[in-house]
Structure formats: structure tokens, C-alpha cells
Amino acid sequence: MNEFELIDLVLSTLGDTASGDPLVLGPGDDSAAVLVPAGSLLVSSIDSLLADVHFPADAPAALIGYRSLMVSLSDLAAMGAEASHVLVSLTLNTVDAAWVRQFALGMREAALSTGVKIAGGNISRGPLAIHVSVHGFCPPADLLRRDTAQVGDQVFVTGALGGAAAAVAEGFAAVKDVDPDAVTPLQQRYFKPQARLSAGKTLRGTAHAAIDVSDGLLQDLGHLMKASDLQARIDSSLVPVFPGADLAQALHGGDDYELLFTAAAMPAQLGVAVSRIGELVSGSGILVDGKQVTADGYRHF
């Protein structure tokens, strides 16, 4: 099977997730064409996911495809953007039509659950890797940023933390034999994270600053504090820990893809559990239970 036959296989598997609004022109031409709503900013991000770095190479292809889209869309959630479309580049060591079809099915599931369109992409030979470029829209006044937190804000986080790190610590429980439709709760946290797109949109006009928890709560909070030039004071007893994980994994583990945000008060219903874990004051850095800590977590280098 050659490159063009693989592309046809992917497109037939993606079905209507590769066509329709806001796509004016989707996969099949040199570029995609997308209609941008009047008065909206185009919000874009790109992620690279490498085999045995960002996902186990021998994991089921459907889980890899699902995870690839969701972790990338999480960046749009952190900006309060409405997800519009994605571009996906895939490199493969060998041609495996069955693997590619399962990968596309995983992407299709993630696209259907978020309403995002797959506007195009590329397939080529090389080490197994996935590159996902995500795009969304947001009114300029509603954009969530890292550098706009305020003194007196409370610090909030959605969901629970540490589950994905606990799954990694367990070695994913024989990933070759994982049934994509019957993953354990910990495996679900790693392989099937949920980009909090609806919560991000609801936080428009309420949250003063936000970031998604991809590299660990403390490390990502550190990015937010550095950008806003403030100090965070965190009470570890308030940090929501996912069942099966421990506090260290909740504080330092990555791959949670929950929203970490600051606001004057507890926001209205976001459709997901929200926990207040601390407050912001003048100063710099992070204090946990009154002690200065290093904002460490996952490091790419």
C-alpha cells in the first residue's frame, strides 16, 4: 500500500469528521481552507508526540490516535477557545494498513466527542511520531492567558490529578493487551484524557488566567506565576488526588490535561468538578503548606 492509498484509507475512516463547517476545503488539496468567524481571533498550537516518549509504541493504535488529538486540543481549552479544526502529520516505520485504520478510528472518536474537524495532514516514512496542529476561535476580549492573574485571586483546578502519572508508574499494565474499549480508570487517565474545552469556554470573563496541566501541577503553576509575576500559596490538603495516585504524583506528575486557573471566586458550574487549592499574593514562586518549593515536573530536555 502506497502513501496515497493510506491517505484514502484514513479519509474513509474519518468520514464526516473531515468535512463540513467550518471547513470550506478539507483534505485532498494542497491546503485546507477554513472560514474564520467575524471578530474572532484564530488561536493555534502544535504538539509533537514521539513513540516511547509521549506514548508507548506498542499501545493499541486507536488509543494512540485518541490521545494524540485530546492532549493537543487541551491547549485550546486553556485559552478559552472554541476548537475548530486540526492538522495531523504521521510518520511510520513500516506500512501497516490495519494499524493506520485503528489510529484513524481513535482520532475520529476524539473528533466526534469534541466537535472538531480534521482538516488535513500528511503521511510519510520515518520513526513513529505524530504531530498535531490545533486551531480554534475566540473573541479577543475573552482570550484566557497566563500573564493576567491578579493579587487576591484564588487558585482552582478541574478534575483530579495524578492518575496518568500513576498509570505510567504501573507500566501501563501490559499495554499490548489493553482493550481500547475496556481500559482501567488509571489507563483511561493516560490514554483517554478529556480536553476541557467546554469548561474553558465557560471560564471566559470569569478566570483571570489559565493554563492546562500537561507537565505537572507545580511546574505549570510555576509558568503561570512567572508570567503574572505573583506568588502562589497552595494547601496540599486541598489538591484533588485521583484514586490510585498519591499526592506526589498529583503535584509533579504530567499528562492530566486538567485546567489550572485563577479567579476572584469559585466559578459557576463548569460541567466538571472544581477544587480551590490556594491563593495568589504579591511575590514570586510557589509555597506549598508554607514552604517554598521548586516548580518541577516533566522536562522535555
C-alpha positions as a Markdown table, in Angstrom:
| # | Residue | x | y | z |
|---|---|---|---|---|
| 1 | Met | 0.0 | 0.0 | 0.0 |
| 2 | Asn | 1.5 | 3.4 | -1.0 |
| 3 | Glu | 1.1 | 6.8 | 0.6 |
| 4 | Phe | -1.9 | 7.8 | -1.4 |
| 5 | Glu | -3.7 | 4.6 | -0.7 |
| 6 | Leu | -3.0 | 5.1 | 3.1 |
| 7 | Ile | -4.4 | 8.6 | 2.8 |
| 8 | Asp | -7.6 | 7.3 | 1.2 |
| 9 | Leu | -7.9 | 4.7 | 4.0 |
| 10 | Val | -7.6 | 7.4 | 6.6 |
| 11 | Leu | -10.1 | 9.7 | 4.9 |
| 12 | Ser | -12.7 | 6.9 | 4.5 |
| 13 | Thr | -12.3 | 6.0 | 8.2 |
| 14 | Leu | -12.6 | 9.6 | 9.4 |
| 15 | Gly | -15.8 | 10.1 | 7.5 |
| 16 | Asp | -17.7 | 13.3 | 8.2 |
| 17 | Thr | -15.1 | 14.4 | 10.8 |
| 18 | Ala | -13.0 | 15.5 | 7.7 |
| 19 | Ser | -15.7 | 17.7 | 6.1 |
| 20 | Gly | -18.4 | 20.3 | 6.9 |
| 21 | Asp | -18.3 | 23.6 | 8.7 |
| 22 | Pro | -16.1 | 25.4 | 9.3 |
| 23 | Leu | -14.1 | 23.7 | 6.5 |
| 24 | Val | -14.6 | 25.4 | 3.1 |
| 25 | Leu | -12.0 | 22.9 | 1.7 |
| 26 | Gly | -10.8 | 19.9 | 3.6 |
| 27 | Pro | -8.4 | 17.1 | 2.9 |
| 28 | Gly | -7.5 | 16.4 | -0.7 |
| 29 | Asp | -6.0 | 19.7 | -1.9 |
| 30 | Asp | -2.6 | 21.4 | -1.3 |
| 31 | Ser | -4.1 | 23.2 | 1.7 |
| 32 | Ala | -7.2 | 23.3 | 3.8 |
| 33 | Ala | -9.4 | 26.4 | 3.7 |
| 34 | Val | -11.4 | 27.4 | 6.8 |
| 35 | Leu | -13.9 | 30.2 | 7.4 |
| 36 | Val | -12.9 | 32.3 | 10.4 |
| 37 | Pro | -15.9 | 33.9 | 12.3 |
| 38 | Ala | -16.0 | 37.7 | 12.1 |
| 39 | Gly | -14.5 | 39.4 | 15.1 |
| 40 | Ser | -12.7 | 36.3 | 16.3 |
| 41 | Leu | -9.0 | 35.5 | 16.9 |
| 42 | Leu | -7.5 | 32.4 | 15.4 |
| 43 | Val | -5.9 | 30.5 | 18.3 |
| 44 | Ser | -3.3 | 27.9 | 17.2 |
| 45 | Ser | -1.0 | 25.4 | 18.8 |
| 46 | Ile | 1.1 | 22.4 | 17.8 |
| 47 | Asp | 2.3 | 19.3 | 19.6 |
| 48 | Ser | 4.7 | 16.5 | 18.8 |
| 49 | Leu | 4.2 | 13.1 | 20.2 |
| 50 | Leu | 7.0 | 10.6 | 19.8 |
| 51 | Ala | 6.8 | 6.9 | 20.3 |
| 52 | Asp | 8.1 | 5.6 | 23.7 |
| 53 | Val | 8.4 | 9.3 | 24.8 |
| 54 | His | 4.8 | 10.6 | 24.7 |
| 55 | Phe | 3.1 | 7.2 | 24.3 |
| 56 | Pro | 4.0 | 3.5 | 24.3 |
| 57 | Ala | 4.8 | 2.4 | 20.8 |
| 58 | Asp | 3.1 | -1.0 | 21.4 |
| 59 | Ala | -0.1 | 0.5 | 22.7 |
| 60 | Pro | -3.3 | 0.0 | 20.7 |
| 61 | Ala | -3.4 | 2.3 | 17.7 |
| 62 | Ala | -6.9 | 3.5 | 18.5 |
| 63 | Leu | -5.8 | 4.8 | 21.9 |
| 64 | Ile | -2.8 | 6.5 | 20.4 |
| 65 | Gly | -5.0 | 8.3 | 17.9 |
| 66 | Tyr | -7.5 | 9.4 | 20.5 |
| 67 | Arg | -4.8 | 10.6 | 22.9 |
| 68 | Ser | -3.0 | 12.5 | 20.2 |
| 69 | Leu | -5.9 | 14.7 | 19.4 |
| 70 | Met | -7.1 | 15.2 | 23.0 |
| 71 | Val | -3.8 | 16.2 | 24.5 |
| 72 | Ser | -3.3 | 18.7 | 21.7 |
| 73 | Leu | -6.8 | 20.2 | 22.0 |
| 74 | Ser | -6.2 | 20.8 | 25.7 |
| 75 | Asp | -4.1 | 23.8 | 24.7 |
| 76 | Leu | -7.1 | 25.4 | 23.1 |
| 77 | Ala | -9.2 | 24.7 | 26.3 |
| 78 | Ala | -6.6 | 26.6 | 28.4 |
| 79 | Met | -7.1 | 29.6 | 26.1 |
| 80 | Gly | -10.9 | 29.6 | 26.3 |
| 81 | Ala | -11.0 | 28.9 | 22.6 |
| 82 | Glu | -13.7 | 27.0 | 20.7 |
| 83 | Ala | -12.0 | 24.1 | 18.9 |
| 84 | Ser | -12.4 | 24.3 | 15.2 |
| 85 | His | -10.0 | 22.1 | 13.2 |
| 86 | Val | -6.8 | 20.2 | 13.4 |
| 87 | Leu | -4.0 | 19.1 | 11.0 |
| 88 | Val | -2.2 | 15.8 | 11.6 |
| 89 | Ser | 1.2 | 14.6 | 10.4 |
| 90 | Leu | 2.0 | 10.9 | 10.9 |
| 91 | Thr | 5.4 | 9.2 | 10.2 |
| 92 | Leu | 5.5 | 5.4 | 10.1 |
| 93 | Asn | 8.5 | 3.0 | 10.1 |
| 94 | Thr | 6.5 | 0.4 | 8.0 |
| 95 | Val | 3.2 | 0.4 | 6.2 |
| 96 | Asp | 0.6 | -1.3 | 8.3 |
| 97 | Ala | -2.9 | -0.6 | 7.0 |
| 98 | Ala | -4.7 | -2.2 | 10.0 |
| 99 | Trp | -2.7 | 0.0 | 12.4 |
| 100 | Val | -3.4 | 3.1 | 10.4 |
| 101 | Arg | -7.1 | 2.4 | 10.3 |
| 102 | Gln | -7.3 | 1.9 | 14.1 |
| 103 | Phe | -5.3 | 5.1 | 14.6 |
| 104 | Ala | -7.8 | 7.0 | 12.4 |
| 105 | Leu | -10.7 | 5.4 | 14.3 |
| 106 | Gly | -9.2 | 6.8 | 17.6 |
| 107 | Met | -8.8 | 10.2 | 16.1 |
| 108 | Arg | -12.4 | 10.0 | 14.7 |
| 109 | Glu | -13.7 | 9.2 | 18.2 |
| 110 | Ala | -11.9 | 12.2 | 19.7 |
| 111 | Ala | -13.1 | 14.5 | 16.9 |
| 112 | Leu | -16.7 | 13.4 | 17.3 |
| 113 | Ser | -16.6 | 13.9 | 21.1 |
| 114 | Thr | -15.2 | 17.5 | 20.7 |
| 115 | Gly | -16.9 | 18.6 | 17.5 |
| 116 | Val | -13.5 | 19.3 | 15.9 |
| 117 | Lys | -12.9 | 18.8 | 12.2 |
| 118 | Ile | -9.8 | 17.1 | 10.8 |
| 119 | Ala | -8.8 | 19.5 | 8.0 |
| 120 | Gly | -5.8 | 17.6 | 6.5 |
| 121 | Gly | -2.4 | 16.3 | 7.2 |
| 122 | Asn | 0.5 | 14.2 | 5.9 |
| 123 | Ile | 1.8 | 10.7 | 6.0 |
| 124 | Ser | 5.5 | 9.8 | 5.4 |
| 125 | Arg | 8.1 | 7.2 | 6.2 |
| 126 | Gly | 10.1 | 7.7 | 9.4 |
| 127 | Pro | 10.2 | 6.8 | 13.1 |
| 128 | Leu | 6.7 | 6.5 | 14.6 |
| 129 | Ala | 5.6 | 10.0 | 15.5 |
| 130 | Ile | 2.5 | 12.2 | 15.4 |
| 131 | His | 2.4 | 16.0 | 15.0 |
| 132 | Val | -0.9 | 17.7 | 15.7 |
| 133 | Ser | -1.6 | 21.3 | 14.9 |
| 134 | Val | -4.9 | 22.5 | 16.6 |
| 135 | His | -6.8 | 25.7 | 15.7 |
| 136 | Gly | -9.8 | 27.4 | 17.3 |
| 137 | Phe | -11.6 | 30.7 | 17.6 |
| 138 | Cys | -12.1 | 33.1 | 20.5 |
| 139 | Pro | -13.3 | 36.7 | 20.8 |
| 140 | Pro | -10.3 | 39.0 | 21.6 |
| 141 | Ala | -11.7 | 40.1 | 24.9 |
| 142 | Asp | -12.4 | 36.6 | 26.1 |
| 143 | Leu | -9.0 | 35.0 | 25.5 |
| 144 | Leu | -7.5 | 33.3 | 28.6 |
| 145 | Arg | -3.8 | 34.0 | 29.2 |
| 146 | Arg | -1.0 | 33.1 | 31.6 |
| 147 | Asp | 0.1 | 36.7 | 32.4 |
| 148 | Thr | -3.1 | 38.2 | 33.7 |
| 149 | Ala | -3.5 | 36.6 | 37.2 |
| 150 | Gln | -4.3 | 39.1 | 40.0 |
| 151 | Val | -3.3 | 39.5 | 43.6 |
| 152 | Gly | -6.1 | 38.1 | 45.7 |
| 153 | Asp | -7.2 | 35.5 | 43.1 |
| 154 | Gln | -8.0 | 32.0 | 44.3 |
| 155 | Val | -6.3 | 29.1 | 42.5 |
| 156 | Phe | -8.5 | 26.4 | 41.1 |
| 157 | Val | -8.1 | 23.1 | 39.2 |
| 158 | Thr | -10.6 | 21.0 | 37.4 |
| 159 | Gly | -11.0 | 17.2 | 37.9 |
| 160 | Ala | -8.4 | 15.2 | 39.9 |
| 161 | Leu | -4.7 | 14.9 | 39.4 |
| 162 | Gly | -2.0 | 12.2 | 39.3 |
| 163 | Gly | -3.9 | 9.5 | 37.6 |
| 164 | Ala | -1.9 | 9.5 | 34.4 |
| 165 | Ala | 1.4 | 9.5 | 36.4 |
| 166 | Ala | 0.2 | 6.6 | 38.4 |
| 167 | Ala | -0.6 | 4.7 | 35.2 |
| 168 | Val | 2.9 | 5.4 | 33.9 |
| 169 | Ala | 4.4 | 4.2 | 37.3 |
| 170 | Glu | 2.4 | 0.9 | 36.9 |
| 171 | Gly | 3.9 | 0.4 | 33.4 |
| 172 | Phe | 0.5 | 0.7 | 31.8 |
| 173 | Ala | -0.4 | -2.9 | 32.8 |
| 174 | Ala | 0.7 | -4.8 | 29.6 |
| 175 | Val | -0.2 | -2.2 | 27.0 |
| 176 | Lys | -0.1 | -4.7 | 24.2 |
| 177 | Asp | -3.1 | -6.5 | 25.7 |
| 178 | Val | -5.1 | -3.3 | 26.5 |
| 179 | Asp | -8.6 | -3.4 | 25.1 |
| 180 | Pro | -9.3 | 0.1 | 23.9 |
| 181 | Asp | -12.9 | -0.3 | 25.0 |
| 182 | Ala | -12.1 | -1.6 | 28.5 |
| 183 | Val | -9.3 | 0.4 | 29.9 |
| 184 | Thr | -8.9 | 0.7 | 33.7 |
| 185 | Pro | -9.6 | 4.1 | 35.3 |
| 186 | Leu | -5.8 | 4.8 | 35.5 |
| 187 | Gln | -5.3 | 3.8 | 31.9 |
| 188 | Gln | -8.2 | 6.0 | 31.0 |
| 189 | Arg | -6.5 | 9.0 | 32.5 |
| 190 | Tyr | -3.4 | 8.4 | 30.4 |
| 191 | Phe | -4.8 | 7.1 | 27.1 |
| 192 | Lys | -8.2 | 8.8 | 27.0 |
| 193 | Pro | -7.8 | 12.3 | 28.7 |
| 194 | Gln | -10.5 | 14.8 | 28.2 |
| 195 | Ala | -9.7 | 18.3 | 26.8 |
| 196 | Arg | -11.7 | 20.6 | 29.0 |
| 197 | Leu | -13.0 | 22.7 | 26.0 |
| 198 | Ser | -16.5 | 23.4 | 27.4 |
| 199 | Ala | -15.0 | 24.4 | 30.8 |
| 200 | Gly | -12.5 | 26.7 | 29.1 |
| 201 | Lys | -15.3 | 28.5 | 27.2 |
| 202 | Thr | -17.4 | 28.8 | 30.4 |
| 203 | Leu | -14.4 | 30.5 | 32.1 |
| 204 | Arg | -14.4 | 33.3 | 29.7 |
| 205 | Gly | -14.9 | 36.6 | 31.6 |
| 206 | Thr | -14.5 | 34.8 | 34.9 |
| 207 | Ala | -11.0 | 33.4 | 35.1 |
| 208 | His | -8.2 | 35.9 | 35.2 |
| 209 | Ala | -5.5 | 33.5 | 34.0 |
| 210 | Ala | -5.3 | 29.8 | 33.0 |
| 211 | Ile | -3.0 | 27.0 | 31.8 |
| 212 | Asp | -3.6 | 23.3 | 31.2 |
| 213 | Val | -1.8 | 20.8 | 33.5 |
| 214 | Ser | 0.3 | 18.8 | 31.0 |
| 215 | Asp | 3.7 | 18.8 | 32.7 |
| 216 | Gly | 2.7 | 18.6 | 36.3 |
| 217 | Leu | 0.6 | 20.9 | 38.6 |
| 218 | Leu | 3.6 | 22.7 | 40.2 |
| 219 | Gln | 5.6 | 23.1 | 37.0 |
| 220 | Asp | 2.6 | 24.5 | 35.1 |
| 221 | Leu | 1.6 | 26.7 | 38.1 |
| 222 | Gly | 5.2 | 28.0 | 38.0 |
| 223 | His | 4.8 | 29.0 | 34.4 |
| 224 | Leu | 1.6 | 30.9 | 35.3 |
| 225 | Met | 3.3 | 32.6 | 38.3 |
| 226 | Lys | 6.3 | 33.6 | 36.3 |
| 227 | Ala | 4.2 | 35.1 | 33.5 |
| 228 | Ser | 2.0 | 37.0 | 36.0 |
| 229 | Asp | 4.9 | 37.9 | 38.4 |
| 230 | Leu | 3.0 | 36.7 | 41.5 |
| 231 | Gln | 3.3 | 34.1 | 44.3 |
| 232 | Ala | 1.0 | 31.1 | 44.7 |
| 233 | Arg | 0.3 | 29.7 | 48.2 |
| 234 | Ile | -1.0 | 26.1 | 47.9 |
| 235 | Asp | -2.6 | 23.9 | 50.5 |
| 236 | Ser | -1.7 | 20.3 | 49.7 |
| 237 | Ser | -4.7 | 19.0 | 51.6 |
| 238 | Leu | -7.0 | 20.7 | 49.0 |
| 239 | Val | -5.3 | 19.2 | 45.9 |
| 240 | Pro | -7.7 | 16.7 | 44.4 |
| 241 | Val | -5.8 | 13.3 | 44.0 |
| 242 | Phe | -7.1 | 10.8 | 41.5 |
| 243 | Pro | -8.0 | 7.4 | 43.1 |
| 244 | Gly | -4.9 | 5.1 | 42.8 |
| 245 | Ala | -2.5 | 8.0 | 42.7 |
| 246 | Asp | -0.6 | 9.8 | 45.5 |
| 247 | Leu | 0.0 | 13.4 | 46.4 |
| 248 | Ala | 3.5 | 13.5 | 44.8 |
| 249 | Gln | 2.0 | 12.3 | 41.5 |
| 250 | Ala | -0.7 | 14.9 | 41.8 |
| 251 | Leu | 1.8 | 17.7 | 42.4 |
| 252 | His | 4.5 | 16.6 | 40.0 |
| 253 | Gly | 3.1 | 14.1 | 37.5 |
| 254 | Gly | 2.2 | 15.1 | 34.0 |
| 255 | Asp | -0.5 | 14.2 | 31.4 |
| 256 | Asp | -3.5 | 15.2 | 33.5 |
| 257 | Tyr | -4.8 | 17.8 | 31.0 |
| 258 | Glu | -7.0 | 19.5 | 33.6 |
| 259 | Leu | -7.4 | 23.2 | 33.7 |
| 260 | Leu | -5.5 | 25.2 | 36.3 |
| 261 | Phe | -6.9 | 28.8 | 36.6 |
| 262 | Thr | -7.1 | 31.8 | 38.9 |
| 263 | Ala | -10.3 | 33.8 | 39.6 |
| 264 | Ala | -11.7 | 36.0 | 42.3 |
| 265 | Ala | -14.2 | 33.4 | 43.4 |
| 266 | Met | -15.4 | 29.9 | 42.7 |
| 267 | Pro | -16.8 | 29.9 | 39.1 |
| 268 | Ala | -20.3 | 28.9 | 38.0 |
| 269 | Gln | -20.9 | 25.3 | 37.1 |
| 270 | Leu | -18.2 | 24.1 | 34.6 |
| 271 | Gly | -19.6 | 20.7 | 33.9 |
| 272 | Val | -16.7 | 19.1 | 35.8 |
| 273 | Ala | -15.6 | 19.1 | 39.4 |
| 274 | Val | -13.6 | 22.2 | 40.5 |
| 275 | Ser | -11.3 | 22.4 | 43.6 |
| 276 | Arg | -9.9 | 25.5 | 45.2 |
| 277 | Ile | -6.3 | 24.7 | 46.1 |
| 278 | Gly | -4.7 | 28.1 | 47.1 |
| 279 | Glu | -4.4 | 31.8 | 46.6 |
| 280 | Leu | -2.2 | 34.4 | 44.9 |
| 281 | Val | -0.3 | 37.1 | 46.7 |
| 282 | Ser | 2.5 | 39.6 | 45.8 |
| 283 | Gly | 5.9 | 38.0 | 45.4 |
| 284 | Ser | 7.2 | 35.2 | 43.3 |
| 285 | Gly | 7.4 | 31.4 | 43.2 |
| 286 | Ile | 5.2 | 28.8 | 44.9 |
| 287 | Leu | 4.7 | 27.9 | 48.6 |
| 288 | Val | 3.1 | 24.5 | 49.4 |
| 289 | Asp | 1.9 | 24.3 | 53.0 |
| 290 | Gly | 4.0 | 27.4 | 53.8 |
| 291 | Lys | 7.3 | 26.1 | 52.3 |
| 292 | Gln | 9.0 | 27.3 | 49.2 |
| 293 | Val | 9.1 | 24.6 | 46.6 |
| 294 | Thr | 10.7 | 24.1 | 43.2 |
| 295 | Ala | 8.2 | 24.2 | 40.4 |
| 296 | Asp | 9.3 | 20.9 | 38.9 |
| 297 | Gly | 7.5 | 18.3 | 36.7 |
| 298 | Tyr | 8.1 | 16.7 | 33.3 |
| 299 | Arg | 11.0 | 18.1 | 31.4 |
| 300 | His | 11.4 | 17.6 | 27.6 |
| 301 | Phe | 15.1 | 18.2 | 27.8 |
